[in-house]
Amino acid sequence: MPACTQKVKVKTPSGVEAELVPKKVWTLEPKGGKGGKGVKIGLFHDPQSGKYFRAKVSQDYPECA
C-alpha cells in the first residue's frame, strides 16, 4: 500500500479541528457483504495529546498505510 499524503480535516479528541495526514486508511464493511458498501476509517495522531484516534474519512480517499 502507498503512504498517506493528503491532509484531512478532522476533530481531535481534545476538541480541536485540525488538518492531519492519516497514518493508515482502511475500509470497514458489514459482515456477509449485505447492504451498503462500508465506510473508510483513518488512524490519526493527535499532535497536542500524543494519542492516536480513529475518524471517518471520505469514500474517495485512497487506502494507504
Secondary structure, DSSP 8 states (H G I E B T S, - for coil): -----S-EEEE-TTS-EEEE--SEEEEE--GGG-SS--EEEEEEE-TTT--EEEEEE-TTS--B-
